Amino acid sequence: MKRIFLAILLLFTLIGKAQSTASKNVSTFTIEAPQLNTSKKIWIYLPENYSKDIKKKYSVIYMHDAQNLFDSKTSYSGEWNVDEKLDSLRAQVIVVGIEHGNEKRIDELTPFKNEKYGGGNADNYLEFIVKTLKPYIDTNYRTKTKAKNTILFGSSLGGLVSYYGALKYPDIFGKAGVFSPSFWFSPEIYTFTEKQSKIKTKIYFLCGDKESDDMVNDLTKMKRLLDTKRCYCLHLDKTKIVKGGEHNEKLWRDHFAEALLWLGY
């Protein structure tokens, strides 16, 4: 037991001394989230020339699980390298990363309850983004505010809430990056989709064929359902299934840039 304790202590010591890998274009701030009865740490990426061209406005990507997006020091099992990816593309886009609520992560990122895991507080989480965070970002940064310039993006539970949020707020989020979505969490996400009269959101779906027994089937089922809500000829969605892809940051990191380029910004 003593050896295990010492090993854990050493691990946390090493994490504490780890060097930040976030680029100079990334900063953080904290904002009150009254809808969640807490405060949220927000990570924001600004393009390289943001401070030089004071008249230019930018599209915005809202992403979940900010701890895993920019910095290996704060990531759970590797980062997405979002800042490095965007720097290499010279992408003219702002990224707003929202830190998950640790033990409240499941609650915040799931729109419906699961019998075993609980959850189901995504409506309040999304209301925080739409009514508190986005107005703050639009007021304090030079943003393009229309839905066609606003993307919701995430993986796993973040993929689930990105899909749900884009359908619930089509006038706010015109595009969504939906990576490895946890559609398994509740079948109500399919019912919710069925109830939509028409879906105009542009969506990029991605998963790996080694993630779980049901991931590919669940994603295919949702894609077919989505096809009943709009003409395939509009090419409003794309699905990529990565051979050998597993449920981890590497999969999402490797395909973030191509998904963003397809969605457009």
N, C-alpha and C positions, 0 to 999 in steps of 0.2 A: 504493500500500500504506500509506503514511504517513497519507493522508487517512482510509482505512478504520479504521486504528488509533485515530486521534484521534476519529473518530465513535463508535467503540465505547467509548472512554474517557469521552467526554461522556455517552453513554447511561447508563453505570454510575454516573457522578457524579450525574446527575439522579435516578436510582432511589434512590441513597443519601440524597439530600436530600428525597425525596418525603415528604409528610406522611402519617402513618397515618390510615386512615379507620375503624379498628375502634372500636366504641362502648365506653363505660366499663363495659359489662356483660360485656366479653370480657377474659379473662386467659390466661396461658400457664404451663405448667410442663413439666419434663422427667422422663421415667420410663424406667427400664431395660426393655429388651425382650429378655429372654434367649432367647426363641424365634427371634429374628432376629439375635442376637449384636451388638446395637447399643443405642442409646438413642433415644427418640422424643420430639420436641417435640409437646406436646398443647395445643390451643386449647380453651378452655371458655367457653361462653356461659351465663350465669345470668339468669333473668328478673328484671325490675325490682324486684319485691318479695321477692326470695329472702331477703334479710337481715332483713326485717321480720317475716315470719311463720315463726318458728323450728320450728313443728310441721308445716308443710305439706311434702308430698313431691311429686316431679315425675317425669314420664316422661322418657326419655332418647333422643336421636337420636345415633347414632354415624355420623360422616361421614368420608370420605376426602379426600385432597388439601386439607388444612386451609389451606395457603398461599393457596388461591383462594376461601375461604369468606367471610372477614370483612374483609380489608384489601387495598386496591388496591396498597399499597406492596409487599406480598409476592407478589401474584398474578402469574401468567404473562401473561395477556391479559385482565384484568378480573376482578372478584370477583362472588360470588353475592349480596352484600348480605344474608347470612343474618341478621345481628344487626339490621339496620334492618327487614327483613321481619318478624321476630318481635316487635320492639318495636312496630311498627305494629299488629300483631294482639293485642298484649298476651298473647302465647302463654305459657302456663304450662308450659314445657318447658325442659329442659337440653339443650344441644348439645355434644357432645364431638367435636372435629375432630382427626384424626390426620394429621400431616404425612407426605407421601409421601417415599420414600427417594431422591429425585433419580435418580441413575443406576440405582438398584435398584427404581424404581417399577414397571417392567414385571414384574419378578420377584415383588414383593409382591402385586400386584393381579390376578395371573392364576393360576387353579387348574390349568391344563394348559399344556404346552409348545406353542410354535409353532415350526415348522421353521425359519423365518427369524429370528424375534425372540427365541426362547428363552422364558424365564419359567417359571412353574409353581410358585412358592413361596407361593401364597396360603394353603395349609393352615397354615403356620407363622405367617403374618401374622394370620390369623383366630384361631389359638390364642393369640396375644399379646393380642388384644382380649378374648377370652372368659375366659382364665385369669389374665391379669395386669392389663390395663387396667380391665375392667369391675369386678372385685372392688375395685380401688383406688377407683374412682368411687363405688361403692355404699357403701364404708366411710367416705369423706371428704365425701360430699355426700348430701343428703336425696333419695333416689331411690325410685321405684317399680320394683321389681326383676323383676316378672313379664314374661314374653314379650310379653303384650299391650300392655305399656308401654315396650317397647324396639324401636327402629326402626333399621335399617341403611340408609344412604342414600348414593348417589354417582352419578357420571356417567362415561360412556366406560368405561375400565377399572374405574373405581370403581362403575359400574353393573353391570358383569359380576361383580365380587367381591361386591357387595351381594346380587345374585340368588343366586349360589352359596352365600354365607354363610348367607343366610336359609333355604335348603333344607337345608344341612348341619347347622345348629344351630336347628331349629324350636322347641326348648324355651328358647332364649335370645332369638332375634329373632322376634317375632310379626308384624312388618310390615317392608316394604322399599320404598324409593323407588329405582326403577331407570330412570335417565335415559340415553338414548343408549347402551345397553349394547353392549360390544364382543363380541358373540356370534360374530363372524367369526374371533376369535383362535384358536379350536379347536372343531371339531365335537363334541368330547367333552362340551361343556356340554349338548348335546342328549341324548347318551347318559346322562349323569348324571341328567338330568331324567326320562328314561324309566324309570330304575331305581328311582325313588321310588314307594313303594306308594300313598301318599296325601299330598297337599300342602295344608296348612291356612293357609299364610302369606298375609296380605293384602298385595297388591303393586300399586303404581302404576307403570305403564310409560309412558314418554314418549320420543318422538323427533321430529325434523323431517324433512320429505320432501326436503330439500336437503342432507342430511348426507353421503350416499354412495349409490352405486348399489344397495347391498345392505341398508342399515340397515332400511328399512321391511319388506322381505321377511324378513329375519332375525327381526325382532321379531314379525311376524305368524306365522311358523313356530313360534316359542316359545310364543306365546299359544295356538295351536291344540293344541300338545302339552300345555300346562298344562291345557287344558280336558278332557283325557282323564283327569286325575288328581283332578278334583273336579267337582261339579255346578255348571254355570253359574248355576243358580238361587241359589246362595249369595252371589253378587256379591262374591267375594273379590279380584277384580282389576279394574283399569280401564286401558284403553289410550288414550292421546291422541297423535295424529299431527298435528304443527303444520305447517300450510301455509307454505312458505317458510322453515321453521326450519332453521338451520345448526348445525354441530357446534361450539358455543362457549358461553361463560359467559352470554351474553345469553339464549339459549334456556333454559338451566337456571335462571338468576336469575328470569326472567319467570314461570316456572311452579312454582317451589319452594313458594310459599305455598299455592296451590290443591291441590297434591299432598299437602302436609302436612294440610290441612284434610280432604281426602277420606280419608286414612289414619286420621286421628284420633289423639289423644294424651291 
